[in-house]
Amino acid sequence: MQLVNKESVKYLMEIASINPTKDKGQNFLVEPNICENIVNLAKIDANSKVIEVGPGLGSLTYHLENKANNLTVIDIDERVINYLSNEVKESTNIVFGDALKYDYDDYDIVISNIPYNITKDLIVHLLISARNATQFVFMCQKENFYHFYDTKGSEYGASSVLVHLLADIKKAFEVNASSFVPMPKCKSTVFTIIRNNNYDFDLVVKTYKVASKLFLNRRKTILNNLSNLINKEEAIKILETLNIDAILRPEEISPENFYHLTTLLIEKGYKNV
């Protein structure tokens, strides 16, 4: 497989007949040292089942093939699939499909330079679908990283609730826009998500769905938002039981309190909230 760098990228795009498109969020990483550092964040061993989402021209794939004995790549762009079919090792499994609909249950490690236009939807789907995966290594636009990292404030939301209940998230490093072709408008952030199993998986997924509803009206209090789902008097009692101030907004409620709230709702029979 050919190394993707600043000198080779235009040639590789030409032979692959790939002109990066905005609708697919394609920005090819052309710094091999950065690619190697990203791959090294994943603790890949001989038995690891690894999947790369959105391989593009193979910037990360090149380095993954040197580490993973069991590697799968998935992409929705037929041009990418046709190109990689002639480049990757015979042992590398290539999947032509929609990453947002694929089942990742068989994989231990997920790695992706995430297409910028589907960042939130893809990470949420991966965390829920790849329930047996223990490691995730992602790169996304810097501004999008905080949707998963923050646990209070304007960037905090249901996706961050999901991440923090399922795993430990850690920022690794930033990548300058000049490291990509075409060059995006901002820096990117590389980060890891390591599953910790601190909470029941199915209940965490339910918590994410409840939190999604409670974040729909961010300016309203948690009581007003909860009262849209259940009787207001019952909502007041539940919040009092959990010592959650009824006048707080959703962005002021911790992931743990969303979990306890969801647990109590289910215990009280509100299974369809």
C-alpha positions in Angstrom: 0.0 0.0 0.0 1.3 3.5 -0.9 2.1 6.0 1.8 -0.1 9.1 1.8 1.9 12.3 2.2 2.0 15.9 0.8 4.1 14.7 -2.2 1.9 11.7 -3.1 -1.6 12.8 -2.3 -2.4 14.5 -5.6 -1.1 11.6 -7.6 -3.1 9.1 -5.4 -6.3 11.2 -5.9 -5.7 11.1 -9.6 -5.2 7.3 -9.9 -8.1 6.7 -7.6 -10.3 9.2 -9.5 -11.2 10.9 -6.2 -11.9 14.5 -6.0 -12.7 15.2 -2.3 -16.3 16.2 -1.9 -17.8 18.4 0.9 -21.0 16.2 1.1 -18.8 13.2 2.2 -16.7 15.4 4.5 -13.5 14.2 3.0 -10.2 15.7 4.2 -7.2 13.5 3.7 -4.5 13.5 6.3 -1.1 13.9 4.6 1.3 13.8 7.6 2.6 10.2 8.1 4.1 11.0 11.5 0.7 12.2 12.8 -1.0 9.1 11.3 1.5 6.9 13.1 0.9 8.7 16.4 -2.9 8.3 16.0 -2.6 4.6 15.3 -0.2 4.1 18.2 -2.9 5.5 20.6 -4.8 2.2 20.0 -3.3 -0.6 22.0 -3.5 -3.1 19.2 -2.2 -6.7 19.8 -2.2 -9.9 17.8 -5.8 -10.7 18.7 -7.4 -7.3 18.2 -10.3 -7.0 15.8 -9.9 -3.5 14.4 -12.1 -1.5 12.1 -11.3 1.8 10.5 -14.3 4.0 9.5 -13.8 6.2 6.5 -10.3 5.2 5.3 -10.2 7.5 2.3 -6.9 7.1 0.5 -5.5 5.0 3.4 -3.6 7.6 5.4 -4.3 5.6 8.6 -4.8 2.3 6.9 -1.1 2.2 5.8 0.0 2.2 9.4 -2.8 0.0 10.7 -1.8 -2.8 8.4 1.6 -2.8 10.1 0.0 -3.4 13.5 -3.4 -5.2 13.0 -3.6 -8.9 11.9 -7.4 -8.6 11.7 -8.3 -5.3 10.0 -11.6 -4.1 8.4 -12.2 -0.8 6.7 -15.6 0.6 5.8 -16.4 3.4 3.4 -19.5 4.6 1.6 -17.6 6.1 -1.3 -17.4 3.5 -4.1 -14.3 5.3 -5.5 -12.5 4.7 -2.2 -13.5 1.0 -2.2 -12.3 0.5 -5.7 -9.0 2.1 -5.0 -8.3 0.3 -1.7 -9.3 -3.0 -3.3 -6.1 -2.8 -5.3 -3.9 -1.4 -2.5 -4.5 -3.1 0.8 -3.2 -6.5 1.9 -5.3 -9.6 1.1 -6.0 -10.1 4.8 -7.6 -6.6 5.1 -11.4 -6.8 4.8 -13.0 -4.0 2.8 -16.7 -3.1 3.4 -18.7 -0.9 1.0 -21.5 0.5 3.1 -22.9 3.2 5.2 -21.0 3.6 8.5 -24.1 5.0 10.2 -26.0 1.7 9.6 -23.2 -0.9 10.0 -23.1 -3.2 13.0 -19.8 -3.0 14.9 -20.5 -5.6 17.5 -17.6 -7.9 16.3 -14.8 -5.3 16.9 -12.5 -4.6 19.8 -11.0 -1.3 18.5 -12.6 1.4 16.4 -10.5 4.1 14.8 -11.5 6.9 12.5 -10.6 10.3 11.0 -14.3 11.1 11.2 -16.0 12.7 8.2 -16.7 16.2 9.5 -20.4 16.2 8.4 -21.4 13.2 10.5 -19.3 13.5 13.6 -21.9 13.4 16.3 -24.2 10.9 14.7 -21.3 8.5 13.9 -19.7 8.6 17.4 -23.1 8.0 19.0 -23.8 5.1 16.7 -20.3 3.6 17.2 -20.5 3.8 21.0 -23.9 2.0 21.0 -23.4 -0.4 18.2 -19.8 -1.5 19.0 -20.8 -2.6 22.5 -17.9 -5.1 22.8 -15.3 -2.5 21.7 -13.0 -1.4 24.5 -11.0 1.3 22.6 -12.0 4.1 20.2 -9.6 6.5 18.6 -11.1 9.5 16.8 -10.1 12.6 15.1 -12.7 15.4 14.5 -12.9 19.1 14.1 -11.7 20.8 17.3 -15.0 22.5 17.9 -16.9 19.2 17.7 -14.7 17.5 20.3 -16.3 19.6 23.1 -19.7 18.1 22.3 -18.3 14.8 23.7 -15.9 16.2 26.4 -17.8 18.9 28.2 -20.1 18.0 31.1 -21.6 21.5 31.6 -22.3 24.6 29.5 -23.4 25.3 26.0 -21.4 22.5 24.3 -22.7 19.9 26.7 -25.5 17.6 25.5 -26.8 14.1 25.3 -23.9 12.7 23.3 -21.5 13.8 26.1 -23.8 12.1 28.7 -23.5 8.9 26.7 -19.7 9.1 26.4 -19.1 9.9 30.1 -21.3 7.1 31.3 -19.8 4.5 29.1 -16.1 5.5 29.0 -13.2 7.7 29.9 -12.5 10.3 27.2 -9.1 11.9 26.9 -7.7 14.5 24.5 -4.5 13.4 22.9 -3.3 16.2 20.6 -4.4 18.7 18.0 -3.7 18.6 14.3 -3.3 21.8 12.2 -5.5 22.4 9.2 -2.4 22.5 7.0 -2.0 18.7 7.6 -5.0 17.9 5.4 -5.9 18.0 1.7 -8.1 19.8 1.1 -7.4 22.0 4.1 -10.4 22.5 6.5 -11.2 25.8 8.1 -10.1 24.8 11.6 -7.8 22.5 13.6 -8.7 19.0 14.4 -8.5 17.1 17.8 -7.4 13.5 18.2 -8.9 11.8 21.3 -9.4 8.4 22.8 -12.5 6.9 24.4 -11.8 3.9 26.6 -14.8 1.8 27.8 -14.9 1.5 31.6 -18.1 -0.5 32.3 -19.0 1.6 35.3 -22.7 1.6 34.5 -25.2 -0.9 33.0 -24.9 -0.6 29.2 -28.5 -0.9 28.3 -29.5 1.6 31.0 -26.9 4.0 29.7 -28.4 3.8 26.2 -31.8 4.5 27.7 -30.3 7.5 29.6 -28.9 8.9 26.4 -32.4 8.8 24.8 -34.0 10.4 27.9 -31.2 13.1 27.9 -31.8 13.8 24.2 -35.4 14.6 25.0 -34.5 16.8 28.0 -32.0 18.7 26.0 -34.5 19.7 23.3 -35.3 22.9 25.1 -32.0 23.9 26.6 -33.3 27.2 28.0 -36.1 25.6 30.0 -35.6 24.2 33.5 -35.1 20.5 34.0 -38.6 20.5 35.7 -40.3 22.0 32.7 -38.5 19.6 30.3 -39.3 16.6 32.5 -42.9 17.7 32.7 -43.2 17.3 29.0 -42.5 13.6 29.5 -44.4 12.9 32.7 -46.9 14.4 35.1 -45.5 17.7 36.6 -46.3 16.7 40.2 -44.6 13.4 39.7 -41.6 15.2 38.1 -41.3 17.4 41.2 -41.2 14.3 43.5 -38.6 12.5 41.4 -36.3 15.6 41.3 -36.7 16.0 45.0 -35.9 12.3 45.6 -32.6 12.8 43.6 -31.8 16.1 45.2 -31.8 17.8 41.8 -32.7 21.4 41.9 -35.8 21.8 39.7 -34.7 25.2 38.4 -31.5 23.9 36.9 -31.2 23.7 33.1 -30.3 20.4 31.4 -26.8 21.7 30.8 -26.3 21.9 34.6 -27.2 18.3 35.2 -24.3 15.8 35.5 -24.2 12.6 33.4 -24.5 10.6 36.6 -27.7 12.5 37.6 -29.2 11.8 34.2 -28.5 8.2 34.8 -30.1 8.2 38.2 -33.0 10.1 36.9 -33.6 7.5 34.1 -33.2 4.6 36.6 -35.9 6.1 38.8 -38.2 6.8 35.9 -38.0 3.2 34.8 -38.5 1.9 38.4 -41.6 4.0 38.5 -42.9 2.4 35.4 -42.1 5.2 32.9 -40.5 2.8 30.3 -41.5 4.9 27.3 -40.1 8.3 28.2 
